[in-house]
Amino acid sequence: MGYYSVHLPRFELASPRTVDEAVALLSQHGEKMAVLAGGTDLIPDMRKRKKTPPQVLSLRRIPGLDKIEQGDGNRVSLGPLVTINQVKESPLIRERYAVLAEAADVFANNQIRNMATVAGNLCTSSCCADTAAPLIVLGAQVKLKSLRGERSLPVEGFCHTPFKPTLGKDELLVEISIPPSVPHTVGTYLKYTLPGATGYSFVGVAVAL
């Protein structure tokens, strides 16, 4: 760990190399530790002093967390470092889950899409999180891991309360799992933004039929 402060509150940075190491650190320091994936929410909040965590856990040195993969039963999994632009550009997502690709396409701007992660977007549990509604209508689940074990929740249960995800201080979101798309399914995502709100959704609606 090392101490960092560049126009930010002073904090200690941890950069584990494995998920198990990350989970162990959260178990030890979770009450004082913020998780950094893309950082498009955390860093601005720290600059504005809305959040001043004494410790930050970066996931960026853990290999394999930035993959979109097809697994057992044709389920598709997104790692916690998969960015919005990866989802937008993925042929697999565009073919099977067009409603999610549409949401990624209208997410903020290209610079933010290159950094922001789907997992981070869900972990804010924000009312303007563009990926939440599409993942809900697709029946997606999140997998959470801690030293106590693993558990899975539907996205609607994870993002149940605004800005308070169903996530323990010692838990890490390690996977987003989307079930196989039903043949002949169609869907769309529409959102309304306030003028000058840099793409933040005032209202977002996802439909899959």
C-alpha positions, 0 to 999 in steps of 0.5 A: 500500500502507498499513500496518494493525494492529487487534489483528493483527500489523503488515502491509502491505495491497495492493489491486490492481484487476486479476487481472494486477496481483495476479499480478504482486504475488504474483510479486514478494512471494509468499513473504511475502504472504497472499491475502485473499478472505473472510478467515474463516480468515486473519484469525482465524489472524492474531489468534491469531498462527498466521500473521503475513504481513508483506504481505496481498493483498486481492482485493476491489477486483478487479471480476467475481470474485464471479460465478457464470456459465454458460460454454462447453459449459454449464460453470459457473464460480465466481469466487474471491470467490463466497461460500458464501451465493451458492452456497447461494442460486443457482438455477443451483447448486441446480438443477444441483449440489444436492450443492454447495448442500447443503454450502453450506447446512450450512456454519458459520453465516450470518454466516460464509457471507456472508464465506467464499468457495468458493475460500478454503475450497479454498485452506485444503485443510483436512480440514473444508472442506465444499465440497471433497468435493462439488466432487470428486464433481462433477468440478470443476477449479480454474484457477491463474494466475501470470506463468508462465501458467495451469494447471488441476487437478482439485479432488482434485489441488489439495486432495491434502494437508491444509493444503497445497494444490497452489498455488505462492507466485506462483499465484492461484486465479482460477476454479472450473469445474464440468462440466455435470451429467449428466441424472438425477444425484442426490447428497447431502452429509452431515457429522458435527460435534463438539459445540461445534465451531461447524459444523466437519466432523469427517467429511464425505461427498459422493455423486453417482450 
